[in-house]
Amino acid sequence: MTLVRLLDLDRGGVVELEVDGGAHPNAIIEKLREMGLVSSREAVIYGVSQDGRRIWYVPAATVDQLVAYSNQTKQPLSFRRFPIHGLGEAPR
């Protein structure tokens, strides 16, 4: 298991997760959903953030590669939520 520290750019603060290092990075999103930090009506983008506002995608095949890139470049891993349109109730 790999400890992953992510900055939550929407709510602020740091989130720590234990994820299998050999898993695809989308396992991070599943773990965030399990912890209740992301709803089923939200999409998530993750990557590195140089300025604390924008996220740059990192092409990584595993969680370990993603964490290694973050450590090597000294840029924090971050995530941001986006609503999935069309999943709410129909307007009345």
Secondary structure, 3 states (H helix, E strand, C coil): CEEEEEEECCCCCEEEEEECCCCCCHHHHHHHHHCCCCCCCEEEEEEECCCCCCCECCCCCCHHHHHHHHHHHCCCEEEEEEECCCCCCCCC
